[in-house]
Amino acid sequence: MKKQDFLEKQVRSSYLGIGSNLGDKYENIEKAKILLNKHNIYIVDASNYYETPSWPNKKLPKFFNIVIKIKTQLSLIELFNIIKKIEKNIGRKKTFRNQPRVCDIDIIDFKGLYKKASFRGQKIESPHPRMHTRNFVIFPLYELDKTWFHPKKKANINSLIGQFNKLDFSDIRIV
């Protein structure tokens, strides 16, 4: 029985996506990483920085995006709450959907689980419900974990990458 207790207390990795397309994009992401660490969200690894066009309006400023591998004892809702506070602290303001922003932090995967929750009227889902369609998430996630598995879709990351066409590769670059 002690073995099971030990295994239950192990902290499994989670993944966050961080993006910015306003101001000093690199600095905004670095600030987010520092603030995450201050809230007992420990960064184990980080991908390269990827630059991508804004979506759906490519005329808006380009994004810098990274994915980070983290360890935390927080629940999904606690993690979500802290992320929203960090975004606001860095300067994120409420705007229309898909508008430029100083800082955007998404929970890409929470401890390898398929999980849904609600917090103050906002729906939270892990893995992120659209992560598998976003090259700026899948490519850096693959960089960090070539064995990652989507618990809802029952698909490994290689099959998710296989869904992208050549155009999806041409509009993303490591910076």
C-alpha positions as CSV (number, residue, x, y, z in Angstrom):
1,M,0.0,0.0,0.0
2,K,2.9,2.4,0.7
3,K,4.0,2.0,-2.9
4,Q,0.6,3.2,-4.2
5,D,0.7,6.2,-1.8
6,F,4.1,7.2,-3.1
7,L,2.9,6.9,-6.8
8,E,-0.2,9.0,-6.1
9,K,1.9,11.8,-4.7
10,Q,4.3,12.0,-7.7
11,V,3.8,15.1,-9.6
12,R,3.2,14.5,-13.3
13,S,4.2,17.0,-16.0
14,S,1.9,19.5,-17.6
15,Y,2.4,21.8,-20.6
16,L,1.6,25.4,-21.0
17,G,1.7,27.5,-24.2
18,I,2.8,31.2,-23.8
19,G,2.4,33.7,-26.6
20,S,2.7,37.4,-27.2
21,N,2.2,39.8,-30.1
22,L,2.3,43.2,-28.5
23,G,5.3,45.1,-27.0
24,D,8.5,43.3,-26.3
25,K,7.2,39.9,-27.1
26,Y,10.3,38.1,-25.9
27,E,10.4,40.1,-22.6
28,N,6.6,39.4,-22.0
29,I,7.1,35.7,-22.3
30,E,10.2,35.8,-20.0
31,K,8.2,37.8,-17.4
32,A,5.4,35.1,-17.6
33,K,8.0,32.4,-16.9
34,I,9.4,34.2,-13.9
35,L,5.9,34.8,-12.4
36,L,4.9,31.2,-12.9
37,N,8.0,30.1,-10.9
38,K,7.0,32.5,-8.1
39,H,3.7,30.7,-7.9
40,N,5.2,27.2,-7.4
41,I,4.8,26.3,-11.0
42,Y,8.2,24.9,-11.8
43,I,9.5,25.1,-15.4
44,V,11.2,21.8,-16.2
45,D,12.0,22.6,-19.9
46,A,11.1,25.2,-22.6
47,S,10.9,25.0,-26.3
48,N,12.5,27.4,-28.7
49,Y,10.6,30.6,-29.6
50,Y,8.4,30.2,-32.6
51,E,7.2,33.1,-34.7
52,T,3.8,32.8,-36.5
53,P,1.4,35.1,-38.2
54,S,-1.7,36.3,-36.2
55,W,-4.8,34.3,-36.9
56,P,-7.3,34.8,-38.5
57,N,-6.0,38.3,-39.5
58,K,-2.5,37.9,-40.8
59,K,-2.2,41.7,-41.0
60,L,-2.0,42.0,-37.2
61,P,1.4,41.7,-35.5
62,K,3.1,38.3,-35.6
63,F,3.2,36.1,-32.4
64,F,6.1,34.7,-30.5
65,N,5.1,31.4,-29.0
66,I,6.7,28.8,-26.7
67,V,5.6,25.7,-24.9
68,I,6.9,25.0,-21.5
69,K,6.9,21.7,-19.5
70,I,6.0,22.3,-15.9
71,K,5.5,20.6,-12.6
72,T,3.0,21.8,-10.0
73,Q,0.9,20.5,-7.1
74,L,-1.9,22.9,-8.1
75,S,-5.3,21.7,-9.3
76,L,-6.4,22.5,-12.8
77,I,-8.6,25.3,-11.5
78,E,-5.9,26.8,-9.3
79,L,-3.5,26.7,-12.2
80,F,-6.0,28.4,-14.4
81,N,-6.7,31.1,-11.8
82,I,-2.9,31.9,-11.4
83,I,-2.4,32.0,-15.2
84,K,-5.2,34.6,-15.5
85,K,-3.6,36.7,-12.8
86,I,-0.2,36.5,-14.4
87,E,-1.6,37.6,-17.8
88,K,-3.3,40.6,-16.2
89,N,-0.1,41.4,-14.2
90,I,1.9,41.5,-17.5
91,G,-0.6,43.8,-19.1
92,R,-3.3,41.7,-20.8
93,K,-6.6,43.6,-21.2
94,K,-10.0,42.2,-22.2
95,T,-10.4,42.6,-25.9
96,F,-12.3,40.9,-28.7
97,R,-11.4,37.3,-29.5
98,N,-8.2,36.8,-31.6
99,Q,-7.0,40.4,-31.1
100,P,-3.4,41.3,-30.3
101,R,-2.3,40.7,-26.7
102,V,0.7,41.3,-24.5
103,C,0.5,37.8,-22.9
104,D,-1.6,34.7,-23.5
105,I,-1.0,31.6,-21.4
106,D,-2.9,28.4,-22.3
107,I,-3.0,25.1,-20.5
108,I,-2.1,22.7,-23.3
109,D,-2.0,19.5,-21.2
110,F,-2.7,19.0,-17.5
111,K,-0.9,16.0,-16.2
112,G,-1.8,13.9,-19.2
113,L,-5.4,13.8,-18.3
114,Y,-8.6,14.5,-20.2
115,K,-10.3,16.9,-17.8
116,K,-13.0,19.6,-17.8
117,A,-13.8,22.2,-15.2
118,S,-15.4,25.6,-14.8
119,F,-14.1,28.7,-13.1
120,R,-16.1,31.9,-12.8
121,G,-18.2,31.1,-15.9
122,Q,-15.1,30.1,-18.0
123,K,-14.8,26.6,-19.3
124,I,-11.5,24.9,-18.8
125,E,-10.5,21.8,-20.8
126,S,-7.3,19.8,-20.9
127,P,-5.9,19.1,-23.3
128,H,-6.7,22.4,-24.8
129,P,-9.6,21.8,-27.2
130,R,-7.9,23.3,-30.2
131,M,-4.3,22.5,-29.5
132,H,-4.1,19.7,-32.1
133,T,-4.9,22.2,-34.9
134,R,-2.3,24.8,-34.0
135,N,1.2,24.4,-35.4
136,F,2.5,26.9,-32.9
137,V,1.5,24.4,-30.1
138,I,2.2,21.0,-31.8
139,F,5.7,21.8,-33.1
140,P,7.1,23.1,-29.8
141,L,5.3,20.4,-27.8
142,Y,7.0,17.8,-30.1
143,E,10.3,19.5,-29.4
144,L,9.8,18.9,-25.7
145,D,8.1,15.5,-25.7
146,K,8.3,13.2,-28.8
147,T,6.2,10.6,-26.9
148,W,3.3,12.9,-25.9
149,F,-0.1,11.3,-26.2
150,H,-3.5,13.1,-26.6
151,P,-5.7,11.5,-23.9
152,K,-9.0,12.5,-25.6
153,K,-8.2,11.9,-29.2
154,K,-6.1,8.8,-28.3
155,A,-3.4,9.9,-30.7
156,N,0.3,10.3,-30.4
157,I,2.0,13.6,-31.3
158,N,3.5,12.1,-34.5
159,S,0.0,11.4,-35.9
160,L,-1.1,15.0,-34.9
161,I,1.9,16.5,-36.8
162,G,1.0,14.3,-39.8
163,Q,-2.3,16.2,-40.1
164,F,-0.5,19.4,-41.1
165,N,0.2,20.3,-44.7
166,K,3.2,22.1,-46.2
167,L,1.6,25.5,-45.7
168,D,1.3,24.9,-42.0
169,F,5.1,24.4,-42.0
170,S,5.9,27.5,-44.1
171,D,4.3,30.1,-41.8
172,I,6.2,29.1,-38.7
173,R,9.8,29.8,-37.9
174,I,12.2,29.4,-34.9
175,V,13.5,32.8,-33.7
